Amino acid sequence: MCPVDNQRYPPRPDPDALLAQVQAQERHASRGKLRVYFGASAGVGKTYAMLTAARQLQADGHDVVVGVVESHGRNETASLVNGLEVLPQKEISYRGKAITEFDIDAALARQPALILIDELAHTNAPDSRHPKRWQDVEELLDAGIDVFTTVNVQHLESLNDVVGGITGIRIGETLPDTVFDEANEVVLVDITADELLMRLKAGKVYQAQQAERAARNFFRKGNLIALRELALRRTADRVEDDVQAYRIEKSISAVWKTDSTLLACVGPRMGGEHVIRSTARLASQLNANWHAIYVETPQLQHLPSAHRERILKILKLAQDNGATTAILTGNDIALAIVDYAQSHNFSNIIVGRGHPAWPWRTGYLKRIAAYAPDMDLIEIGHANPEEPPVLERSNEAARHTEGRKLSSSKHRPARQWSYFWAAAASLVTALAAMPLSLYLDLANIVMFFLLTVVLVAVRLGRGPAVAATFVGIIAFDFFFVPPRFSFAVSDLQYLVTFAIMLAVSLITGHLTADLRYQARVASHRESRSRALYEFARELSGALQTEQIFESTRTFIQRTFRAQATLLLPDEAGHLQPPPLAPGEESTASPVSALEHLYKLDMGIAQWAFDHAISAGIGTDTLPGGSFFYLPLVAPMRTRGLLAIQPENRHWMLIPEQRRQLDTFATLAAIALERVHYIEIAQGALIRMESERLRNSLLSALSHDLRTPLTSLVGLSDSLARSAPLAPPQRELAVALRDEALRMNNLVSNLLDMAHIQSGEVKLNLQWQPFEEVVGSALRACRSQLIQHHMQTRLAHDLPLVRFDAVLIERVLCNLLENASKYTPPDSCFIIAAEVKARFLEVTVSDNGPGLPRGMEEAIFEKFTRGERESAKPGVGLGLAICRAIVEAHGGTIHAETASTGGASFIFTLPLGTPPDMPKMDESAVNLVNEGDTPDDAALSRPAEL
């Protein structure tokens, strides 16, 4: 075969790749362009570079708007914003604070040509449209607006744990790598670590106090050097993807030596494992990616099973050492290698050195060099020149190989019969053509034998076709060439005819056998694609776990000719056995019955599920078993485990089979996760409807009962205060009024809970002292506290707090009422308040019997009481109302049993920043000092509780 001039005759572009490229261009035609200014850390100048480029575009006449720019006190950066249109930000109230965020609605309404969005990985405040700023940017891009943004390397999701391991600081704000990879442009902003530290000391990164703290923690020189290397490598990876995309777009087949990726080639001969190990060491030294391939030709299809299994083990060795493996098919090994290298832009091809006695080895390497003169060809010598290396096999593997040899020997008679049928076909052709020899020339008779060779090659393969060729020539000479019925040749020209007939038959049979082989390979690929399509279509309509279980098991058994079962976890994460078919039940436990039926090891299965790592045959974890355990890893969590027992162990080592099995497992895991969330959504919908119905019922009952209760309270109170009554009648009137008031409180709780759940409560937040609400709560609960002792322990320096006084008073009243119901008379109640961190912590405690064990959280649920059967009044809504009110203020509430006995209810309120008190002018101060106002005593007297 002559070398192909790739420069003169470039290969035809891949139609599928061109179609995908056209579709991608159509999708991005109306989409905005994203430019990312990328750096190793804060302070390298990303925002400065972005603003500089934006000002240049504005000077060129472009419509530029600043959406968000964080200068962090850097005057040089802030000065660049002057002269640019700044979009007003949106104010969001969060936990009593006013937070400013990017206003995406204003940006969409403004519709600029270019908008600047700083800090792409920023997390938006609650109640924003999107939780992340990069999602805002995606919406702007979909609207056709170009975006300039900035990103640090530590904010990339794939590098988050790497950066955390280097710096010891875990970054909470990250963005998916796909956002970075899909950006139209990436501009690297880079400075050295020493220059960045100088900027930090000069106050050009953070303010003085922040800079000092940053220099001690994150901004250490070693950290900055490592982060700079990560940023440079990540940018190089991005540029490499751009190079590959450009080569595909321009149909460039020539290799560009922009990367040090290695391609290791292994063959059927000894020494392949040494090539793999040598390439792995070289890739580690160069810090480069590498691939390992094996080219299977029609001749290699007939290798002994031991040789094929050795090749698969070599590829498995490469995969374990970090390589991407592939099995290629083709007639010319050198051409297949070069095509693979050119399509992946590999500039270094590594092969093993052949034995000196193999002269064709040199021609094989020369063909690679002739096909790809721009590639570097590296030969790896033998590990031991005196003795070619061999793969070490365990006793079990040796026994398995011997078993396969015995199995293959059973099929040897069938292969021998194919040669017999090939020879018989040529003889039958000769007998059938003898009557035609009276009417046809010998040249036409030869065509019948050629046709027979083609049919034999199509049906039986290359070897039988060669046998049919020789038998056909002998039969043609014996039956048709004069003198007939002898092997003598009267005319020497017939020898030329025999030679041409032999050559044409061999070439035709060879080509036909190759086409048969290619058709078989294409058929296998088509069957794998069809199986994946049918499996995906089957799972797309599955709405129950049982359907997924049955579909997965059926498709895997049919596609891979292997026994398979699916194990799903319970709520605690323990794998549960699948339901046994009728007749498979056992008196033992389901797990024991499953292990007996399938010969499964549930311990291995549970380990593989817990660690999300495949185990069993074909892996490095317990390979001696008879099952292959594959976890079903979904995007959110591991959803189950697939246990497979193949008929032939060696197929687990075939990369194509393993990839197809992994795809099956991924589809099953995604289907299980989809069904899981469908069940959660249905349950949530049912709970929402039940809650809505309950709230509507409570609201209706409360409104209908409040009017007669109010009348009953008024009538009983009037009766108690009317004309003198006898003591028994007066006690009855007082008791009637108390019970009516208690019933009115219960109805009020029901109505308040209905309002809170429906979201109708609006907080009236005001800055006010907490002492006043404590005093008003004590006055409101004086009737319940008559038989108890009350203490207040309020810090003398409590600041002003922003809260709804009416609702917080309700919280204190409910807690005090709850304490009075469950504590004996003469108990002591304590209300304490102090500042802790950024919250005001309020504690209401007693010295009663304490909380029921294990119900510290449950008592805050609606209609939950501390005692299941109790004569104490109430319906279990007081604490639920307290939690709803406190959480609406941005605080938390919990209960605990004090070490000295009794119960403590603790809730917090966010402090915030109180407003500055207005200063009185000098005249007002004089008036107060001179006593000219009637309320001068009140101004100087502290408030009473």
Stockholm file with secondary structure:
# STOCKHOLM 1.0

chainA/1-945         MCPVDNQRYPPRPDPDALLAQVQAQERHASRGKLRVYFGASAGVGKTYAMLTAARQLQADGHDVVVGVVESHGRNETASLVNGLEVLPQKEISYRGKAITEFDIDAALARQPALILIDELAHTNAPDSRHPKRWQDVEELLDAGIDVFTTVNVQHLESLNDVVGGITGIRIGETLPDTVFDEANEVVLVDITADELLMRLKAGKVYQAQQAERAARNFFRKGNLIALRELALRRTADRVEDDVQAYRIEKSISAVWKTDSTLLACVGPRMGGEHVIRSTARLASQLNANWHAIYVETPQLQHLPSAHRERILKILKLAQDNGATTAILTGNDIALAIVDYAQSHNFSNIIVGRGHPAWPWRTGYLKRIAAYAPDMDLIEIGHANPEEPPVLERSNEAARHTEGRKLSSSKHRPARQWSYFWAAAASLVTALAAMPLSLYLDLANIVMFFLLTVVLVAVRLGRGPAVAATFVGIIAFDFFFVPPRFSFAVSDLQYLVTFAIMLAVSLITGHLTADLRYQARVASHRESRSRALYEFARELSGALQTEQIFESTRTFIQRTFRAQATLLLPDEAGHLQPPPLAPGEESTASPVSALEHLYKLDMGIAQWAFDHAISAGIGTDTLPGGSFFYLPLVAPMRTRGLLAIQPENRHWMLIPEQRRQLDTFATLAAIALERVHYIEIAQGALIRMESERLRNSLLSALSHDLRTPLTSLVGLSDSLARSAPLAPPQRELAVALRDEALRMNNLVSNLLDMAHIQSGEVKLNLQWQPFEEVVGSALRACRSQLIQHHMQTRLAHDLPLVRFDAVLIERVLCNLLENASKYTPPDSCFIIAAEVKARFLEVTVSDNGPGLPRGMEEAIFEKFTRGERESAKPGVGLGLAICRAIVEAHGGTIHAETASTGGASFIFTLPLGTPPDMPKMDESAVNLVNEGDTPDDAALSRPAEL
#=GR chainA/1-945 SS CCCCCTTTSCCCCCHHHHHHHHHHHHHHHSSCCEEEEEESSTTSSHHHHHHHHHHHHHHTTCCEEEEECCCTTCHHHHHHHTTSEECCCEEEEETTEEEEECCHHHHHHHCCSEEEECCTTCBCCTTSSSSBHHHHHHHHHHTTCEEEEEEEGGGBGGGHHHHHHHHSCCCCCCBCHHHHHTCSEEEECCCCHHHHHHHHHTTSSSCHHHHHHHHHTTCCHHHHHHHHHHHHHHHHHHHHHHHHHHHHHTTCCSCCCCCCCEEEEECSSTTHHHHHHHHHHHHHHHTCCEEEEEEECTGGGGSCHHHHHHHHHHHHHHHHTTCEEEEEECSCHHHHHHHHHHHTTCCEEEEECCCTTCHHHHHHHHHHHHHCTTSEEEEECCSSTTSCCCCCCCHHHHHHHHHHHHHHHHTHHHHHHHHHHHHHHHHHHHHHHGGGGGTSCHHHHHHHHHHHHHHHHHHHCHHHHHHHHHHHHHHHHHHTSSSTTSSCCSSTHHHHHHHHHHHHHHHHHHHHHHHHHHHHHHHHHHHHHHHHHHHHHHHHTCCSHHHHHHHHHHHHHHHHCEEEEEEEECTTSCEECCCCCTTCCCSSCHHHHHHHHHCCCHHHHHHHHHHTCCEETTSSSSTTSSCEEEEEECSSSEEEEEEEEESSGGGGGCHHHHHHHHHHHHHHHHHHHHHHHHHHHHHHHHHHHHHHHHHHHHHHHHHHHHHHHHHHHHHHHHHHHSSCCCHHHHHHHHHHHHHHHHHHHHHHHHHHHHHHHHTCCCCCCEEECHHHHHHHHHHHTTTTTTTSEEEEEECTTCCCEEECHHHHHHHHHHHHHHHHHHSCTTCEEEEEEEEETTEEEEEEEECSSCCCTTCTTGGGSTTCCSSSSCCSSCCSCHHHHHHHHHHHTTCCEEEEECTTSSEEEEEEEECCCCCCCCCCCHHHHHHHHHTCSTTHHHHHSCCCC
#=GC SS_cons         CCCCCTTTSCCCCCHHHHHHHHHHHHHHHSSCCEEEEEESSTTSSHHHHHHHHHHHHHHTTCCEEEEECCCTTCHHHHHHHTTSEECCCEEEEETTEEEEECCHHHHHHHCCSEEEECCTTCBCCTTSSSSBHHHHHHHHHHTTCEEEEEEEGGGBGGGHHHHHHHHSCCCCCCBCHHHHHTCSEEEECCCCHHHHHHHHHTTSSSCHHHHHHHHHTTCCHHHHHHHHHHHHHHHHHHHHHHHHHHHHHTTCCSCCCCCCCEEEEECSSTTHHHHHHHHHHHHHHHTCCEEEEEEECTGGGGSCHHHHHHHHHHHHHHHHTTCEEEEEECSCHHHHHHHHHHHTTCCEEEEECCCTTCHHHHHHHHHHHHHCTTSEEEEECCSSTTSCCCCCCCHHHHHHHHHHHHHHHHTHHHHHHHHHHHHHHHHHHHHHHGGGGGTSCHHHHHHHHHHHHHHHHHHHCHHHHHHHHHHHHHHHHHHTSSSTTSSCCSSTHHHHHHHHHHHHHHHHHHHHHHHHHHHHHHHHHHHHHHHHHHHHHHHHTCCSHHHHHHHHHHHHHHHHCEEEEEEEECTTSCEECCCCCTTCCCSSCHHHHHHHHHCCCHHHHHHHHHHTCCEETTSSSSTTSSCEEEEEECSSSEEEEEEEEESSGGGGGCHHHHHHHHHHHHHHHHHHHHHHHHHHHHHHHHHHHHHHHHHHHHHHHHHHHHHHHHHHHHHHHHHHHSSCCCHHHHHHHHHHHHHHHHHHHHHHHHHHHHHHHHTCCCCCCEEECHHHHHHHHHHHTTTTTTTSEEEEEECTTCCCEEECHHHHHHHHHHHHHHHHHHSCTTCEEEEEEEEETTEEEEEEEECSSCCCTTCTTGGGSTTCCSSSSCCSSCCSCHHHHHHHHHHHTTCCEEEEECTTSSEEEEEEEECCCCCCCCCCCHHHHHHHHHTCSTTHHHHHSCCCC
//
